Every structure is written in structure tokens, then in C-alpha cells.
Amino acid sequence: MIIIRSSLLNKFENVIFGFSTKIGLKRNEPFFFNTSHSVGDNNELVEENRQALASQLGLDSYLIKSQKQIHSDIIRIADERSSLEESDALITNRHGTALAVSSADCASVFLYDPVKKVIAAIHSGWRGTQKNIAGKTIKAVIKNFNSTPDDLYAYISPSVSRNNYEVGSEVASLFQSRYIFNNNGKYYLDVSSAVYDQLTETGLRTGNIQRSLLCSYELKNLFHSYRRDGKRSGRAWGIIAMKESD
């Protein structure tokens, strides 16, 4: 199994983080190592995949909180309630509770506050980015847990790169020109850079942010990509947790 790690988050001994890829348990096409029940994959295989990923990270799969992502700016505090409420960001200060984001091109953001001991997991596609869900999540962390931006660390996951993210003029018009590349009348959107700027504009230090430059579309043998594979695309899970022993 190949899992993408974060050198920034991994420097904290009490943080568990990993971002899955297509490679694991010798799964084959079309879905490969897939963690989503909503793409047409065999449900038993999906559960096996989730359990295997959790095991690799040293977690129990039943402790992972997921969400029904709807490309919104809805933010929830993860508590004892069941997973799969509609939202696109989860926050918790519970040790041992893991937060998951599902992705197949969209940017995911994972936050950690080592002072107040809080984590967050954010799904930020173009709609969520346009709504500034990353910035709103940081404000929610500050409001609910008394965090300060200086103490927050963030990792932005692999996602589709600007060179491969063609959008229509109606979507391009929603973003500042610095995030749009016009090539022969076609518009390309740089979501990852927009998310990065939203983090810094909310007060995070640049040295506290790590942004992956891996492109989910280009690295066909490594990442799921809905834009590349359509309905035949599986989904990755990005997971963050704080160890119970901390």
C-alpha cells in the first residue's frame, strides 16, 4: 500500500496523517484501492480497504468520522454522532477520533493546532474554494476552540493541477484572475493556489503550510481522478487524528 505522508504534520508525534492512493491490497481496475461506497464498487471490498488503510495508520476504522460531501461551506464539530452528515469540513479536539476527507481531484486541507490540540479536515473543490470553506473552517476553529492562526499548521493534499483543470467561463469569472490561466480561449483554474492564499489570508504563517504539488490527473498510476476517469474513478481518503495517549 502506498500512502502519501506530510513532513510538516509528521513532525508532531501525536498526529496521525495519511492520504491514500490507488495502490493497495492488489486491487485492480476500474476502482483500484477505493474508499468510497458511492462509485459503484463492491461494498465489502470498500470496507476491507478502509480497514486496511486505518490499520496502516494505526487506527481503528470505526473511529473514523466521514461526511457526505456536497461541495458546500458547511462545517461540523465531530462528536459522538454518526458519520455521513452533509458537510465539507470536520473539526474535533477528541483524541483518537479520526477525520476523513474523500477526494478524486479536489483539494483537501488538514489542520492541526498543537497548543489547543485541535484538528480539522476540509474538502475544497472549486465550489468550496469559491465559498472560502478553508478560511471559514479556520475561523470556526478559532471561535470554538480559542485557537490562534499563528499556532495552526496546514497540509494541502494532492489535487488536479491548473494545467489539467479546464473550467467554463462562468466558473472562471468567480475567481480572481491570478488563479485563472487562459490558453487559446480555454480557462484553467488553480484551486490549490487559491486555497493556499485563503489560509495565509486568514493568518496562517507560510512556514506552517505544506502544499503538495502532486497532480492527481497526471499521475495516473498513483491517484484517482474523476476528471480523467469519470464514473470509473475511485476515491482516496485523507485521514488525520490525534493519538489517544497524548
C-alpha positions as CSV (number, residue, x, y, z in Angstrom):
1,M,0.0,0.0,0.0
2,I,1.3,3.5,-0.9
3,I,0.2,6.3,1.4
4,I,1.1,10.0,1.0
5,R,2.5,11.5,4.2
6,S,3.2,15.1,5.3
7,S,6.6,16.0,6.5
8,L,5.0,19.0,8.2
9,L,2.3,17.1,10.1
10,N,4.6,14.1,10.8
11,K,6.9,16.2,12.9
12,F,4.3,16.1,15.6
13,E,4.5,12.8,17.4
14,N,0.8,12.8,18.5
15,V,-0.5,13.4,15.0
16,I,-1.5,10.6,12.6
17,F,-1.9,11.5,9.0
18,G,-2.1,9.8,5.6
19,F,-3.6,10.2,2.2
20,S,-4.4,7.0,0.3
21,T,-3.6,6.3,-3.3
22,K,-4.8,3.8,-6.0
23,I,-2.3,1.3,-4.8
24,G,-3.2,-1.2,-2.0
25,L,-4.3,-4.8,-1.4
26,K,-3.5,-5.6,-5.1
27,R,-6.9,-4.1,-6.2
28,N,-7.5,-3.9,-9.9
29,E,-9.4,-1.6,-12.3
30,P,-11.7,0.1,-12.6
31,F,-11.7,1.3,-8.9
32,F,-8.4,0.0,-7.7
33,F,-7.9,0.8,-3.9
34,N,-11.0,2.8,-3.4
35,T,-12.5,4.1,-0.1
36,S,-15.9,5.3,-1.4
37,H,-19.3,3.5,-1.3
38,S,-20.8,5.9,-3.8
39,V,-18.9,5.0,-7.0
40,G,-20.3,1.5,-7.7
41,D,-17.5,-0.5,-6.1
42,N,-18.2,-3.7,-4.1
43,N,-19.2,-2.6,-0.6
44,E,-17.3,-5.4,1.1
45,L,-14.1,-4.5,-0.7
46,V,-14.6,-0.9,0.2
47,E,-14.9,-1.8,3.9
48,E,-11.8,-4.0,3.6
49,N,-9.9,-1.1,2.0
50,R,-11.0,1.3,4.8
51,Q,-10.0,-1.1,7.5
52,A,-6.6,-1.8,5.8
53,L,-5.9,1.9,5.5
54,A,-6.9,2.5,9.1
55,S,-4.6,-0.4,10.2
56,Q,-1.7,1.0,8.3
57,L,-2.1,4.3,10.1
58,G,-2.5,2.6,13.5
59,L,-6.2,3.4,13.8
60,D,-9.5,1.5,14.3
61,S,-11.7,2.1,11.3
62,Y,-14.8,2.6,13.5
63,L,-13.2,5.7,15.0
64,I,-13.0,7.4,11.6
65,K,-15.6,10.2,11.1
66,S,-16.5,10.8,7.5
67,Q,-19.1,13.1,5.9
68,K,-21.5,13.3,2.9
69,Q,-19.6,15.9,0.9
70,I,-21.8,18.2,-1.1
71,H,-19.4,21.0,-2.2
72,S,-20.7,23.4,0.4
73,D,-19.2,25.6,3.1
74,I,-20.9,23.6,5.9
75,I,-18.6,22.9,8.8
76,R,-19.4,20.4,11.6
77,I,-17.8,19.7,15.0
78,A,-17.2,15.9,15.1
79,D,-18.7,14.4,18.2
80,E,-20.4,11.1,19.2
81,R,-23.0,11.3,16.5
82,S,-22.7,9.0,13.5
83,S,-20.8,9.9,10.4
84,L,-22.2,10.9,7.0
85,E,-24.0,14.1,7.8
86,E,-23.9,16.6,5.0
87,S,-20.8,18.9,5.3
88,D,-17.4,19.6,3.8
89,A,-15.4,20.2,6.9
90,L,-15.0,18.5,10.2
91,I,-13.3,19.7,13.4
92,T,-12.6,17.9,16.6
93,N,-10.5,18.1,19.8
94,R,-11.2,14.4,20.6
95,H,-8.1,12.3,20.8
96,G,-8.5,9.0,19.0
97,T,-11.2,10.4,16.7
98,A,-10.1,10.4,13.1
99,L,-11.4,12.8,10.4
100,A,-11.6,11.7,6.8
101,V,-12.0,13.6,3.5
102,S,-12.8,11.8,0.3
103,S,-11.1,13.1,-2.9
104,A,-10.6,12.3,-6.6
105,D,-9.1,15.7,-7.8
106,C,-10.4,18.2,-5.2
107,A,-8.0,19.8,-2.8
108,S,-8.2,18.6,0.8
109,V,-6.8,20.6,3.7
110,F,-5.8,19.1,7.1
111,L,-5.3,21.4,10.1
112,Y,-3.6,20.9,13.4
113,D,-3.2,23.1,16.4
114,P,-0.5,21.7,18.7
115,V,-1.3,24.2,21.5
116,K,-5.1,23.8,21.8
117,K,-4.9,20.2,20.4
118,V,-7.5,20.5,17.7
119,I,-7.6,19.0,14.2
120,A,-9.7,19.7,11.1
121,A,-10.3,18.1,7.7
122,I,-11.6,20.1,4.8
123,H,-12.9,19.2,1.3
124,S,-12.3,22.2,-1.0
125,G,-13.3,21.7,-4.7
126,W,-13.9,24.7,-6.8
127,R,-17.3,25.4,-5.2
128,G,-16.0,25.1,-1.7
129,T,-12.9,27.2,-2.6
130,Q,-15.2,29.8,-4.1
131,K,-17.1,29.9,-0.8
132,N,-13.8,30.0,1.1
133,I,-14.5,26.9,3.2
134,A,-10.9,26.7,4.3
135,G,-10.9,30.2,5.7
136,K,-14.3,29.7,7.3
137,T,-13.1,26.5,8.9
138,I,-10.1,28.3,10.5
139,K,-12.5,30.9,11.9
140,A,-14.6,28.1,13.3
141,V,-11.6,26.6,15.0
142,I,-10.7,30.0,16.5
143,K,-14.2,30.6,17.7
144,N,-14.9,27.2,19.1
145,F,-11.5,26.2,20.5
146,N,-9.8,29.5,21.1
147,S,-7.0,28.7,18.6
148,T,-4.8,31.5,17.1
149,P,-3.7,31.5,13.5
150,D,-0.1,31.5,14.5
151,D,-0.4,28.1,16.1
152,L,-2.1,26.4,13.2
153,Y,-0.4,24.1,10.8
154,A,-1.9,23.0,7.4
155,Y,-1.3,20.5,4.7
156,I,-2.9,20.8,1.3
157,S,-3.3,17.4,-0.4
158,P,-2.5,16.3,-4.0
159,S,-5.2,17.6,-6.3
160,V,-5.7,18.3,-10.0
161,S,-3.2,20.9,-11.2
162,R,-4.0,24.1,-13.0
163,N,-2.7,22.7,-16.3
164,N,-5.4,20.0,-16.2
165,Y,-8.3,21.7,-14.7
166,E,-10.3,23.3,-17.5
167,V,-13.4,25.2,-16.4
168,G,-16.1,27.2,-18.2
169,S,-16.1,30.9,-18.4
170,E,-18.9,31.0,-15.8
171,V,-16.7,29.3,-13.2
172,A,-13.6,31.3,-14.2
173,S,-15.5,34.5,-13.6
174,L,-16.0,33.6,-9.9
175,F,-12.2,33.7,-9.2
176,Q,-9.6,36.4,-9.2
177,S,-7.6,36.5,-12.4
178,R,-4.4,35.3,-10.7
179,Y,-6.0,31.8,-10.3
180,I,-7.1,31.6,-14.0
181,F,-4.9,30.7,-16.9
182,N,-6.3,31.4,-20.4
183,N,-4.9,29.2,-23.1
184,N,-6.4,29.7,-26.6
185,G,-9.7,30.7,-25.2
186,K,-9.9,27.9,-22.7
187,Y,-9.8,28.6,-19.0
188,Y,-7.8,26.7,-16.4
189,L,-8.3,27.1,-12.6
190,D,-5.6,26.8,-9.9
191,V,-7.6,25.6,-6.9
192,S,-4.6,24.7,-4.8
193,S,-3.1,28.1,-5.0
194,A,-6.5,29.7,-4.2
195,V,-6.7,27.5,-1.1
196,Y,-3.2,28.3,-0.1
197,D,-3.9,32.0,-0.2
198,Q,-7.1,31.6,1.8
199,L,-5.0,30.0,4.5
200,T,-2.5,32.8,4.6
201,E,-5.2,35.5,4.4
202,T,-6.8,34.0,7.5
203,G,-3.5,34.5,9.3
204,L,-1.5,31.2,8.9
205,R,2.2,31.6,8.6
206,T,3.6,30.5,5.3
207,G,6.1,28.3,7.1
208,N,3.2,26.5,8.8
209,I,1.7,25.4,5.4
210,Q,2.8,22.5,3.2
211,R,1.2,22.3,-0.2
212,S,1.6,19.1,-2.3
213,L,2.4,19.8,-5.9
214,L,1.5,16.2,-7.0
215,C,-1.2,16.3,-9.7
216,S,-4.0,13.7,-9.3
217,Y,-4.8,13.9,-13.0
218,E,-1.3,13.5,-14.4
219,L,-0.1,10.7,-12.0
220,K,-2.4,8.1,-13.5
221,N,-0.8,5.1,-11.8
222,L,-0.9,6.7,-8.4
223,F,-4.0,8.8,-7.9
224,H,-7.8,8.6,-8.5
225,S,-9.1,11.3,-10.8
226,Y,-12.7,11.9,-11.6
227,R,-11.8,14.4,-14.3
228,R,-9.6,11.8,-16.0
229,D,-11.6,8.6,-15.4
230,G,-15.2,9.8,-14.8
231,K,-17.5,7.3,-13.3
232,R,-14.8,4.7,-13.3
233,S,-12.8,6.7,-10.8
234,G,-12.4,5.5,-7.2
235,R,-11.8,7.9,-4.3
236,A,-8.9,8.5,-1.9
237,W,-9.2,9.1,1.8
238,G,-7.2,11.7,3.6
239,I,-7.2,11.0,7.3
240,I,-6.0,13.0,10.3
241,A,-6.2,12.1,14.0
242,M,-4.6,12.8,17.4
243,K,-3.3,9.8,19.3
244,E,-5.3,8.8,22.4
245,S,-2.2,8.5,24.5
246,D,-1.2,12.2,24.1
